[in-house]
Amino acid sequence: MPELPDVEGFREVLESCAKGRVIRRVDVRDTGVLHGVSTRRLRDALEGRRFTEPERHGKWLLARTGGPTLVLHFGMTGRLVCGRPEDAVEAHDRVLFTVSGGHQLRYRDQRKLQGLWLCDDESEVARLLDRQGPDAMAVDRGEFEAALSARRGSVKTVLTDQSVLAGLGNLLADEILWRARLRPTIRASDLTETDRRHLYTHMRRTLRSAVTAGCVPPRDSWLTGHRDTPDPTCPRCGDHLRRSRMAGRSTVWCPRCQSQGSLGRRRRAVRTGEPSGRGSRQGGGAVGTESRGHGEPSDGGGRAGVAVEDLAGVPGPVLRRDGAGARLGADELAPRECQDVLAGGGAAADEAPRDEDAVAVAYAEHALVEELVVQ
C-alpha cells in the first residue's frame, strides 16, 4: 500500500513528467476511478491547461493547474507512471494525461480502491482534505506530542489514523515503533514526554530515509526487511518477531526490544543490567556513550550523552567518504532502491555496522546533531 514516501515519489514523477506542460488530451479508460466527476467534465476542465507545481499532503497528491486541482489518492495498489503516448497501454492504466513535449502521465491502479477527484477551487480542496491531520513530514514536535497525548487508543492505531497524522501507514508505523523501542499496544496517552520526544525523533529519521528510497525500504537492517519472511527475526537482537492484528492490520514487533515505554525500559535495565536509555553527561569534548551491559559512560565525555540502547538498530553512518570528503550514511547509499522492489527485483542491503556498540560510537555525533535540530 502506498504510504507517504511512495506518494512523495509520485509527486516527483508528476513534477518531472508534466510540470509546466500543457495538457493536450485526457483519456479515461475506466470511470470507476473517478469520484464526483464525469469523463466529459474532467476533460473540459483540464485540457488546454498547464500542470504547475504539485503538492502532497499525507497520502494525497494535488496536481495544480492554476485553476481546477486534480486530487489523486492511490489506495492500496495505485501508482503514477510517466511514459510516452506511443507506449503500450497496460491493463491497469485507468486514466492517461497526454501533455506537451511527448510525455504521458498514467494513473495505474489494479484494485481501484481510491482514484481521482476534481476540485474547482481551494475551498473544495480544503473540504476534501478536511478530515486529514497534519502531514507527518511537516508536523512539529509540539503538535505531534499534543496529538498523541490526547488519544487513548494504542500508539500504533493512533499513528496510522489519518485524522491524527497524515501519511503514515502500516509499514511505517511498525518501523518507527521498532526503532523507538515502543510496543505497538501501549496506549498513546500513557507515553511519557520522553517517549513522545523519542518517537518523534525516530519518525523524522525514518521518513527522511524512506523518502530518499521512494518507499519503506525492505533493507536487512530494517524491521521491514524481515517482517515477511516465514520465521522473522529481529535485525537488532535476533529474537523471533511476533505478529498480531491491530484494528484489522497485521502488526510485527519484537517482544524483547520493544518495551512498554520509559518505565518499561527502566525496569528492564534494573533486571538485566542494560542501560535504561538515558545518556551520561560528562565534562570534556566528545560525545559520550553508555556501554551495553554495565551502564558506565565511555571516556569521551561530551555535551550530551547518547545511550547505546537509543542508537542500536538505527542505520548508522558507513565509514566511507564521497569525493568531496563528506561521510556517507547507510541510508544515502541506495536511493530509489524501491523502484527495484516495485519492478519485482531485490532491495539493496544496508552496509551499516551490525555491532551495536560500533553503531553507537559511529552514530553518536550525528544523532546529537539531529536531536538539537529537533529541539
SULHUBEL-V912935 format. One record per residue. N is the residue number from 0. SS is DSSP state (H for helix, E for strand, L for the rest). Layout:
# SULHUBEL-V912935
N/SS
N/SS
This chain:
# SULHUBEL-V912935
0/L
1/L
2/L
3/H
4/H
5/H
6/H
7/H
8/H
9/H
10/H
11/H
12/H
13/H
14/H
15/H
16/H
17/H
18/L
19/L
20/L
21/E
22/E
23/E
24/E
25/E
26/E
27/E
28/L
29/L
30/H
31/H
32/H
33/E
34/E
35/L
36/L
37/L
38/H
39/H
40/H
41/H
42/H
43/H
44/H
45/H
46/L
47/L
48/L
49/E
50/L
51/L
52/L
53/L
54/E
55/E
56/E
57/L
58/L
59/E
60/E
61/E
62/E
63/L
64/L
65/L
66/L
67/L
68/E
69/E
70/E
71/E
72/E
73/L
74/L
75/L
76/L
77/E
78/E
79/E
80/E
81/E
82/E
83/L
84/L
85/L
86/L
87/L
88/L
89/L
90/L
91/L
92/E
93/E
94/E
95/E
96/E
97/E
98/E
99/L
100/L
101/L
102/E
103/E
104/E
105/E
106/E
107/E
108/E
109/L
110/L
111/L
112/L
113/L
114/E
115/E
116/E
117/E
118/E
119/L
120/L
121/H
122/H
123/H
124/H
125/H
126/H
127/H
128/L
129/L
130/L
131/L
132/L
133/E
134/E
135/L
136/L
137/L
138/L
139/L
140/H
141/H
142/H
143/H
144/H
145/H
146/H
147/H
148/H
149/L
150/L
151/L
152/L
153/E
154/H
155/H
156/H
157/H
158/H
159/L
160/L
161/L
162/L
163/L
164/E
165/E
166/L
167/L
168/L
169/H
170/H
171/H
172/H
173/H
174/H
175/H
176/H
177/H
178/H
179/H
180/L
181/E
182/L
183/L
184/L
185/L
186/E
187/H
188/H
189/H
190/L
191/L
192/H
193/H
194/H
195/H
196/H
197/H
198/H
199/H
200/H
201/H
202/H
203/H
204/H
205/H
206/H
207/H
208/H
209/H
210/H
211/H
212/H
213/L
214/L
215/L
216/L
217/L
218/L
219/L
220/L
221/L
222/H
223/H
224/H
225/L
226/L
227/L
228/L
229/L
230/L
231/L
232/E
233/L
234/L
235/L
236/L
237/L
238/L
239/E
240/E
241/E
242/E
243/E
244/E
245/E
246/L
247/L
248/E
249/E
250/E
251/E
252/E
253/E
254/L
255/L
256/L
257/L
258/E
259/L
260/L
261/H
262/H
263/H
264/H
265/H
266/H
267/H
268/H
269/H
270/H
271/H
272/L
273/L
274/L
275/L
276/L
277/L
278/L
279/L
280/L
281/E
282/L
283/L
284/L
285/L
286/L
287/E
288/E
289/E
290/L
291/L
292/L
293/L
294/L
295/L
296/E
297/L
298/L
299/L
300/L
301/E
302/L
303/L
304/E
305/E
306/E
307/H
308/H
309/H
310/H
311/L
312/L
313/L
314/L
315/L
316/E
317/E
318/E
319/E
320/E
321/L
322/L
323/L
324/L
325/L
326/E
327/E
328/E
329/H
330/H
331/H
332/L
333/L
334/L
335/L
336/L
337/H
338/H
339/H
340/H
341/H
342/L
343/L
344/L
345/L
346/L
347/L
348/L
349/L
350/L
351/L
352/L
353/L
354/L
355/H
356/H
357/H
358/H
359/H
360/H
361/H
362/H
363/H
364/H
365/H
366/H
367/H
368/H
369/H
370/H
371/H
372/H
373/H
374/L
